[in-house]
Amino acid sequence: MQSILSSITSIVKNKFLLAIIGFSVWMLFFDRNDISSQLERFQKLKELKTNTAYYEEKIEAAKAELEKRKNDPTAYERIAREKYYMKKDNEDIFLFDQ
């Protein structure tokens, strides 16, 4: 029993071990970059990477659509009629609500 107590007190008296334990506890739980903050940031990074992939797909689709429209001269007329309600001089436009 006495040897166990003496070994515990020698561990408690060890300044370096106490400093390492104190530093570890501080870094794991009380620091600005503690474990919970790191996990939250990792989840946010994962979410942003998935968003990046989604938007890259959208950009590629938009570029393909742009190339298709550049090569098709009737596409300009179709877009002007559908989106901006433009018409020729001798035409009438009828709009229907859906």
Backbone as CSV, one residue per row, in Angstrom:
resi,resn,N_x,N_y,N_z,CA_x,CA_y,CA_z,C_x,C_y,C_z
1,MET,0.827,-1.191,0.000,0.000,0.000,0.000,0.869,1.253,0.000
2,GLN,1.900,1.216,0.799,2.803,2.358,0.900,3.517,2.598,-0.429
3,SER,3.859,1.529,-1.156,4.576,1.692,-2.426,3.665,2.314,-3.489
4,ILE,2.388,1.978,-3.441,1.433,2.552,-4.390,1.288,4.044,-4.132
5,LEU,1.175,4.423,-2.871,1.060,5.838,-2.523,2.314,6.604,-2.903
6,SER,3.462,6.018,-2.698,4.704,6.709,-3.038,4.844,6.850,-4.551
7,SER,4.375,5.862,-5.312,4.462,5.989,-6.775,3.481,7.044,-7.288
8,ILE,2.296,7.134,-6.677,1.322,8.157,-7.070,1.846,9.541,-6.737
9,THR,2.416,9.701,-5.572,2.943,11.017,-5.195,4.137,11.399,-6.050
10,SER,4.929,10.413,-6.459,6.053,10.746,-7.337,5.556,11.185,-8.714
11,ILE,4.436,10.603,-9.173,3.854,11.021,-10.451,3.277,12.427,-10.325
12,VAL,2.615,12.700,-9.221,2.009,14.013,-8.999,3.084,15.078,-8.847
13,LYS,4.225,14.731,-8.275,5.309,15.690,-8.093,6.093,15.950,-9.371
14,ASN,5.917,15.100,-10.388,6.645,15.263,-11.632,6.081,16.475,-12.391
15,LYS,6.860,17.544,-12.486,6.413,18.795,-13.098,6.158,18.629,-14.593
16,PHE,6.995,17.872,-15.245,6.860,17.714,-16.688,5.582,16.959,-17.062
17,LEU,5.300,15.908,-16.319,4.083,15.145,-16.576,2.850,15.990,-16.310
18,LEU,2.865,16.756,-15.221,1.745,17.640,-14.925,1.571,18.707,-16.008
19,ALA,2.686,19.226,-16.494,2.617,20.237,-17.561,2.041,19.630,-18.841
20,ILE,2.452,18.427,-19.181,1.938,17.767,-20.387,0.450,17.473,-20.247
21,ILE,0.039,16.979,-19.089,-1.380,16.688,-18.862,-2.201,17.979,-18.901
22,GLY,-1.715,19.016,-18.237,-2.425,20.303,-18.236,-2.533,20.890,-19.638
23,PHE,-1.449,20.835,-20.388,-1.460,21.348,-21.756,-2.433,20.550,-22.638
24,SER,-2.420,19.239,-22.482,-3.314,18.388,-23.275,-4.778,18.682,-22.964
25,VAL,-5.103,18.817,-21.677,-6.478,19.127,-21.293,-6.880,20.491,-21.843
26,TRP,-5.998,21.450,-21.733,-6.292,22.792,-22.242,-6.543,22.755,-23.743
27,MET,-5.680,22.081,-24.509,-5.813,22.039,-25.961,-7.039,21.242,-26.408
28,LEU,-7.401,20.205,-25.670,-8.526,19.374,-26.076,-9.881,19.985,-25.756
29,PHE,-9.980,20.746,-24.668,-11.294,21.187,-24.217,-11.490,22.694,-24.119
30,PHE,-10.460,23.479,-23.858,-10.656,24.892,-23.574,-10.125,25.836,-24.639
31,ASP,-9.292,25.366,-25.519,-8.679,26.220,-26.531,-9.706,26.603,-27.594
32,ARG,-9.387,27.627,-28.353,-10.273,28.066,-29.434,-10.410,26.983,-30.501
33,ASN,-9.403,26.171,-30.678,-9.408,25.096,-31.667,-9.559,23.737,-30.998
34,ASP,-10.521,23.621,-30.094,-10.711,22.355,-29.383,-11.322,21.294,-30.297
35,ILE,-11.530,20.122,-29.763,-11.986,18.989,-30.570,-13.365,19.243,-31.185
36,SER,-14.289,19.768,-30.424,-15.638,19.987,-30.959,-15.618,21.013,-32.092
37,SER,-14.799,22.047,-31.967,-14.689,23.037,-33.042,-14.097,22.403,-34.293
38,GLN,-13.104,21.562,-34.111,-12.487,20.898,-35.258,-13.483,19.982,-35.965
39,LEU,-14.305,19.266,-35.212,-15.305,18.391,-35.819,-16.351,19.195,-36.586
40,GLU,-16.783,20.303,-36.014,-17.743,21.162,-36.706,-17.158,21.698,-37.997
41,ARG,-15.909,22.124,-37.951,-15.256,22.645,-39.160,-15.082,21.557,-40.206
42,PHE,-14.799,20.339,-39.780,-14.653,19.236,-40.717,-15.982,18.950,-41.407
43,GLN,-17.087,18.981,-40.662,-18.406,18.767,-41.254,-18.754,19.886,-42.245
44,LYS,-18.415,21.121,-41.893,-18.681,22.255,-42.781,-17.864,22.131,-44.062
45,LEU,-16.608,21.712,-43.928,-15.754,21.520,-45.097,-16.314,20.441,-46.008
46,LYS,-16.796,19.374,-45.428,-17.396,18.287,-46.205,-18.626,18.792,-46.965
47,GLU,-19.449,19.579,-46.296,-20.639,20.147,-46.928,-20.260,21.087,-48.072
48,LEU,-19.251,21.910,-47.854,-18.820,22.847,-48.896,-18.238,22.123,-50.101
49,LYS,-17.555,21.016,-49.871,-17.016,20.242,-50.995,-18.134,19.643,-51.829
50,THR,-19.201,19.185,-51.190,-20.324,18.656,-51.962,-21.015,19.774,-52.736
51,ASN,-21.121,20.955,-52.132,-21.691,22.099,-52.843,-20.827,22.490,-54.026
52,THR,-19.515,22.413,-53.859,-18.600,22.747,-54.941,-18.811,21.814,-56.126
53,ALA,-18.968,20.540,-55.867,-19.205,19.576,-56.939,-20.523,19.883,-57.648
54,TYR,-21.542,20.221,-56.890,-22.844,20.543,-57.481,-22.735,21.765,-58.403
55,TYR,-22.080,22.811,-57.927,-21.974,24.026,-58.721,-21.051,23.848,-59.919
56,GLU,-20.049,22.999,-59.810,-19.206,22.720,-60.969,-20.005,22.026,-62.063
57,GLU,-20.902,21.130,-61.692,-21.780,20.487,-62.669,-22.693,21.514,-63.329
58,LYS,-23.224,22.444,-62.541,-24.089,23.479,-63.096,-23.322,24.377,-64.064
59,ILE,-22.078,24.700,-63.739,-21.250,25.539,-64.608,-20.981,24.827,-65.927
60,GLU,-20.667,23.542,-65.858,-20.418,22.781,-67.082,-21.672,22.722,-67.945
61,ALA,-22.832,22.543,-67.332,-24.078,22.520,-68.097,-24.337,23.878,-68.750
62,ALA,-24.058,24.960,-68.026,-24.263,26.298,-68.574,-23.296,26.569,-69.728
63,LYS,-22.056,26.102,-69.601,-21.088,26.277,-70.691,-21.512,25.494,-71.929
64,ALA,-22.015,24.291,-71.726,-22.477,23.493,-72.865,-23.663,24.181,-73.540
65,GLU,-24.571,24.724,-72.757,-25.726,25.443,-73.303,-25.273,26.682,-74.068
66,LEU,-24.280,27.381,-73.558,-23.753,28.568,-74.228,-23.131,28.199,-75.568
67,GLU,-22.357,27.135,-75.602,-21.756,26.696,-76.865,-22.834,26.290,-77.867
68,LYS,-23.868,25.642,-77.393,-24.967,25.237,-78.269,-25.664,26.463,-78.846
69,ARG,-25.845,27.472,-78.029,-26.521,28.683,-78.491,-25.648,29.499,-79.436
70,LYS,-24.335,29.471,-79.224,-23.442,30.209,-80.118,-23.483,29.650,-81.527
71,ASN,-23.662,28.350,-81.661,-23.641,27.706,-82.960,-25.002,27.690,-83.642
72,ASP,-26.045,28.071,-82.955,-27.400,28.024,-83.507,-27.959,29.444,-83.609
73,PRO,-28.055,30.009,-84.819,-28.538,31.393,-84.945,-30.021,31.556,-84.587
74,THR,-30.802,30.491,-84.717,-32.223,30.617,-84.355,-32.415,30.614,-82.837
75,ALA,-31.382,30.222,-82.114,-31.491,30.193,-80.647,-31.642,31.600,-80.085
76,TYR,-30.971,32.577,-80.707,-31.101,33.957,-80.233,-32.552,34.431,-80.357
77,GLU,-33.164,34.128,-81.470,-34.549,34.531,-81.668,-35.473,33.824,-80.682
78,ARG,-35.256,32.543,-80.467,-36.098,31.779,-79.542,-35.969,32.317,-78.119
79,ILE,-34.751,32.613,-77.689,-34.532,33.150,-76.337,-35.176,34.523,-76.200
80,ALA,-35.022,35.364,-77.207,-35.611,36.701,-77.160,-37.123,36.615,-77.064
81,ARG,-37.718,35.666,-77.780,-39.176,35.530,-77.747,-39.662,34.950,-76.421
82,GLU,-38.969,33.908,-75.899,-39.442,33.228,-74.691,-39.163,33.999,-73.414
83,LYS,-37.974,34.543,-73.293,-37.605,35.196,-72.029,-37.971,36.670,-71.989
84,TYR,-37.771,37.358,-73.104,-37.920,38.815,-73.091,-39.169,39.285,-73.828
85,TYR,-40.000,38.345,-74.313,-41.267,38.645,-74.965,-41.109,39.619,-76.134
86,MET,-40.046,39.483,-76.871,-39.844,40.310,-78.060,-40.639,39.718,-79.215
87,LYS,-40.965,40.592,-80.178,-41.756,40.136,-81.315,-41.327,40.879,-82.557
88,LYS,-41.750,40.341,-83.676,-41.526,41.033,-84.943,-42.602,42.100,-85.104
89,ASP,-42.422,42.970,-86.069,-43.343,44.096,-86.234,-44.764,43.644,-86.553
90,ASN,-44.932,42.592,-87.308,-46.268,42.203,-87.739,-46.859,41.074,-86.900
91,GLU,-46.398,40.896,-85.667,-46.885,39.819,-84.818,-47.593,40.377,-83.584
92,ASP,-48.480,39.564,-83.049,-49.128,39.851,-81.769,-48.710,38.765,-80.785
93,ILE,-48.565,39.133,-79.511,-48.160,38.174,-78.477,-49.327,37.980,-77.524
94,PHE,-49.620,36.718,-77.238,-50.650,36.373,-76.269,-49.962,35.590,-75.136
95,LEU,-50.096,36.067,-73.907,-49.496,35.428,-72.759,-50.576,34.727,-71.955
96,PHE,-50.298,33.498,-71.564,-51.243,32.708,-70.780,-50.604,32.363,-69.434
97,ASP,-51.379,32.538,-68.364,-50.911,32.117,-67.050,-51.159,30.622,-66.903
98,GLN,-50.205,29.950,-66.313,-50.342,28.502,-66.155,-50.765,28.158,-64.764
